Every structure is written in C-alpha cells, then in structure tokens.
Amino acid sequence: MKITANRVSLSALAAGVFCACALATAQADESSAPKPKPFDVKNAFRNICGFCHEDYGRKEGKGPQLMDDPNSDEFLFNRIKNGKPGRMAAFGTAFTDDQIRQIVVFIRNLKPGVEPQNP
C-alpha cells in the first residue's frame, strides 16, 4: 500500500508541476506577444471614408462635409455603425464601437487648413 500511495503522490505532484509550468509559459507568452497597434483613425478615414467625404471630411464630395456637422455624436456614431440605405454603407462590422467613437472624435476635431490628427 505504501508504494501505491507514493505513486499517487508523485503523480499528483508531477501534474501540479506540469500545470504550474504551463501557466508560467502562457503568462510569459502573453507578456512577450506583440501589442496590437493603436487604431490609425486618420489612415482608416482616408482609405475608407475619404472616397465620399473629401479632404478627410472637410469638404463635400459624394457624401456631405463632416467638419462642423450639426448632428449629435450619437447620430454620427449610429450613422457610421448602421449606415443609411442607398446612401451610406454600414460599418458596424468593419469597426468596433470603440473605433467608431474614435472616428467621431476625429470628425469633431477637423479644422479648416489644419492637417487632421489621430485622436
């Protein structure tokens, strides 16, 4: 019986050591993994939105000028997320809610004659 008890104890000990090593490796992998780059709003706006909203939204194009838009932030958020049938595509699957909020901040910060910056 003593041998069996020792085997169980050694097996339990080995399993515990294995789990601890696996956890330490996973934590090390997480800390050494490259961090995702911050969302480049200016680049995304230029490449996606700029087709209709010219000059980063500072001029009317196929879509309206967005600089100094009188609509609420909530309106802009919902329009970007859900679009408008026949007028604007919905981008709710392309961007996260946080990214859409950053786009709204980008729009709100547009100034004439000033190069737009990421929020």
CYANA upper distance limits for C-alpha pairs under 8 A (distance plus 0.5 A):
  1 MET  CA      5 ALA  CA      6.71
  2 LYS  CA      6 ASN  CA      6.73
  3 ILE  CA      7 ARG  CA      6.66
  4 THR  CA      8 VAL  CA      6.73
  5 ALA  CA      9 SER  CA      6.66
  6 ASN  CA     10 LEU  CA      6.48
  7 ARG  CA     11 SER  CA      6.48
  8 VAL  CA     12 ALA  CA      6.56
  9 SER  CA     13 LEU  CA      6.53
 10 LEU  CA     14 ALA  CA      6.51
 11 SER  CA     15 ALA  CA      6.63
 12 ALA  CA     16 GLY  CA      6.65
 13 LEU  CA     17 VAL  CA      6.69
 14 ALA  CA     18 PHE  CA      6.58
 15 ALA  CA     19 CYS  CA      6.68
 16 GLY  CA     20 ALA  CA      6.67
 17 VAL  CA     21 CYS  CA      6.62
 18 PHE  CA     22 ALA  CA      6.59
 19 CYS  CA     23 LEU  CA      6.58
 20 ALA  CA     24 ALA  CA      6.65
 21 CYS  CA     25 THR  CA      6.60
 22 ALA  CA     26 ALA  CA      6.65
 23 LEU  CA     27 GLN  CA      6.67
 24 ALA  CA     28 ALA  CA      6.62
 25 THR  CA     29 ASP  CA      6.59
 26 ALA  CA     30 GLU  CA      6.74
 27 GLN  CA     31 SER  CA      6.83
 28 ALA  CA     32 SER  CA      6.66
 29 ASP  CA     33 ALA  CA      6.35
 39 PHE  CA     99 GLN  CA      7.53
 40 ASP  CA     44 ALA  CA      6.72
 40 ASP  CA    118 ASN  CA      7.10
 41 VAL  CA     45 PHE  CA      6.39
 41 VAL  CA     99 GLN  CA      8.31
 41 VAL  CA    102 GLN  CA      7.42
 41 VAL  CA    103 ILE  CA      6.61
 41 VAL  CA    106 PHE  CA      7.64
 41 VAL  CA    118 ASN  CA      6.19
 41 VAL  CA    119 PRO  CA      8.14
 42 LYS  CA     46 ARG  CA      6.61
 42 LYS  CA     56 TYR  CA      8.32
 42 LYS  CA    106 PHE  CA      8.10
 42 LYS  CA    116 PRO  CA      7.59
 42 LYS  CA    117 GLN  CA      7.00
 42 LYS  CA    118 ASN  CA      6.12
 43 ASN  CA     47 ASN  CA      6.62
 44 ALA  CA     48 ILE  CA      6.28
 44 ALA  CA     49 CYS  CA      7.89
 45 PHE  CA     49 CYS  CA      5.30
 45 PHE  CA     50 GLY  CA      6.38
 45 PHE  CA     56 TYR  CA      7.13
 45 PHE  CA    103 ILE  CA      8.16
 46 ARG  CA     50 GLY  CA      5.09
 46 ARG  CA     51 PHE  CA      8.12
 46 ARG  CA     56 TYR  CA      6.54
 47 ASN  CA     51 PHE  CA      7.78
 49 CYS  CA     53 HIS  CA      6.39
 49 CYS  CA     56 TYR  CA      8.22
 49 CYS  CA     57 GLY  CA      8.46
 50 GLY  CA     54 GLU  CA      5.64
 50 GLY  CA     55 ASP  CA      7.30
 50 GLY  CA     56 TYR  CA      6.25
 50 GLY  CA     57 GLY  CA      7.35
 51 PHE  CA     61 GLY  CA      8.41
 51 PHE  CA     62 LYS  CA      8.18
 52 CYS  CA     60 GLU  CA      8.35
 52 CYS  CA     61 GLY  CA      5.81
 52 CYS  CA     62 LYS  CA      5.06
 52 CYS  CA     63 GLY  CA      5.23
 52 CYS  CA     64 PRO  CA      8.26
 53 HIS  CA     57 GLY  CA      4.99
 53 HIS  CA     58 ARG  CA      7.90
 53 HIS  CA     59 LYS  CA      7.08
 53 HIS  CA     60 GLU  CA      6.48
 53 HIS  CA     61 GLY  CA      5.86
 53 HIS  CA     62 LYS  CA      7.20
 53 HIS  CA     63 GLY  CA      5.75
 53 HIS  CA     64 PRO  CA      6.78
 53 HIS  CA     65 GLN  CA      6.69
 53 HIS  CA     66 LEU  CA      7.76
 54 GLU  CA     58 ARG  CA      6.97
 54 GLU  CA     59 LYS  CA      5.66
 54 GLU  CA     60 GLU  CA      6.54
 54 GLU  CA     61 GLY  CA      5.85
 54 GLU  CA     65 GLN  CA      8.04
 55 ASP  CA     59 LYS  CA      6.24
 56 TYR  CA    116 PRO  CA      7.93
 57 GLY  CA     64 PRO  CA      8.20
 57 GLY  CA     65 GLN  CA      5.77
 57 GLY  CA     66 LEU  CA      5.38
 57 GLY  CA     67 MET  CA      6.50
 57 GLY  CA    107 ILE  CA      7.70
 57 GLY  CA    110 LEU  CA      8.30
 58 ARG  CA     65 GLN  CA      6.04
 58 ARG  CA     66 LEU  CA      6.58
 58 ARG  CA     67 MET  CA      5.53
 58 ARG  CA    110 LEU  CA      7.31
 58 ARG  CA    111 LYS  CA      7.98
 58 ARG  CA    112 PRO  CA      7.37
 59 LYS  CA     64 PRO  CA      7.88
 59 LYS  CA     65 GLN  CA      5.24
 59 LYS  CA     66 LEU  CA      7.94
 59 LYS  CA     67 MET  CA      8.16
 60 GLU  CA     64 PRO  CA      5.15
 60 GLU  CA     65 GLN  CA      4.66
 60 GLU  CA     66 LEU  CA      8.29
 61 GLY  CA     65 GLN  CA      7.73
 65 GLN  CA     69 ASP  CA      7.86
 66 LEU  CA    107 ILE  CA      6.92
 67 MET  CA    107 ILE  CA      6.67
 67 MET  CA    108 ARG  CA      7.21
 67 MET  CA    109 ASN  CA      8.41
 67 MET  CA    110 LEU  CA      5.97
 67 MET  CA    111 LYS  CA      7.42
 68 ASP  CA    108 ARG  CA      7.43
 68 ASP  CA    110 LEU  CA      8.14
 69 ASP  CA    108 ARG  CA      8.43
 71 ASN  CA     75 PHE  CA      6.57
 71 ASN  CA     76 LEU  CA      7.34
 72 SER  CA     76 LEU  CA      6.95
 73 ASP  CA     77 PHE  CA      6.54
 73 ASP  CA    104 VAL  CA      7.05
 74 GLU  CA     78 ASN  CA      6.60
 75 PHE  CA     79 ARG  CA      6.54
 76 LEU  CA     80 ILE  CA      6.61
 76 LEU  CA    104 VAL  CA      7.08
 77 PHE  CA     81 LYS  CA      6.59
 77 PHE  CA    100 ILE  CA      6.74
 77 PHE  CA    101 ARG  CA      7.03
 77 PHE  CA    104 VAL  CA      7.02
 78 ASN  CA     82 ASN  CA      6.14
 78 ASN  CA     83 GLY  CA      7.85
 79 ARG  CA     83 GLY  CA      5.25
 79 ARG  CA     84 LYS  CA      7.16
 79 ARG  CA     90 ALA  CA      7.94
 80 ILE  CA     89 ALA  CA      8.40
 80 ILE  CA     90 ALA  CA      6.59
 80 ILE  CA     91 PHE  CA      6.26
 80 ILE  CA     92 GLY  CA      7.53
 80 ILE  CA    100 ILE  CA      7.50
 81 LYS  CA     90 ALA  CA      5.86
 81 LYS  CA     91 PHE  CA      5.40
 81 LYS  CA     92 GLY  CA      4.52
 81 LYS  CA     93 THR  CA      8.28
 81 LYS  CA     95 PHE  CA      8.38
 81 LYS  CA     97 ASP  CA      8.39
 81 LYS  CA    100 ILE  CA      7.67
 82 ASN  CA     89 ALA  CA      7.99
 82 ASN  CA     90 ALA  CA      4.93
 82 ASN  CA     91 PHE  CA      7.05
 82 ASN  CA     92 GLY  CA      6.59
 83 GLY  CA     87 ARG  CA      8.15
 83 GLY  CA     88 MET  CA      5.49
 83 GLY  CA     89 ALA  CA      5.29
 83 GLY  CA     90 ALA  CA      4.33
 83 GLY  CA     91 PHE  CA      7.38
 84 LYS  CA     88 MET  CA      5.39
 84 LYS  CA     89 ALA  CA      6.99
 84 LYS  CA     90 ALA  CA      7.62
 85 PRO  CA     89 ALA  CA      7.67
 91 PHE  CA     95 PHE  CA      6.59
 92 GLY  CA     96 THR  CA      7.25
 92 GLY  CA     97 ASP  CA      7.98
 95 PHE  CA     99 GLN  CA      6.23
 95 PHE  CA    100 ILE  CA      6.72
 96 THR  CA    100 ILE  CA      6.78
 97 ASP  CA    101 ARG  CA      6.73
 98 ASP  CA    102 GLN  CA      6.83
 99 GLN  CA    103 ILE  CA      6.78
100 ILE  CA    104 VAL  CA      6.83
101 ARG  CA    105 VAL  CA      6.84
102 GLN  CA    106 PHE  CA      6.63
102 GLN  CA    119 PRO  CA      7.17
103 ILE  CA    107 ILE  CA      6.71
104 VAL  CA    108 ARG  CA      6.68
105 VAL  CA    109 ASN  CA      6.71
105 VAL  CA    119 PRO  CA      6.97
106 PHE  CA    110 LEU  CA      7.11
106 PHE  CA    116 PRO  CA      8.18
106 PHE  CA    117 GLN  CA      7.86
106 PHE  CA    118 ASN  CA      6.98
106 PHE  CA    119 PRO  CA      6.32
109 ASN  CA    116 PRO  CA      8.03
110 LEU  CA    114 VAL  CA      8.12
110 LEU  CA    116 PRO  CA      6.57
111 LYS  CA    115 GLU  CA      8.39
111 LYS  CA    116 PRO  CA      7.98
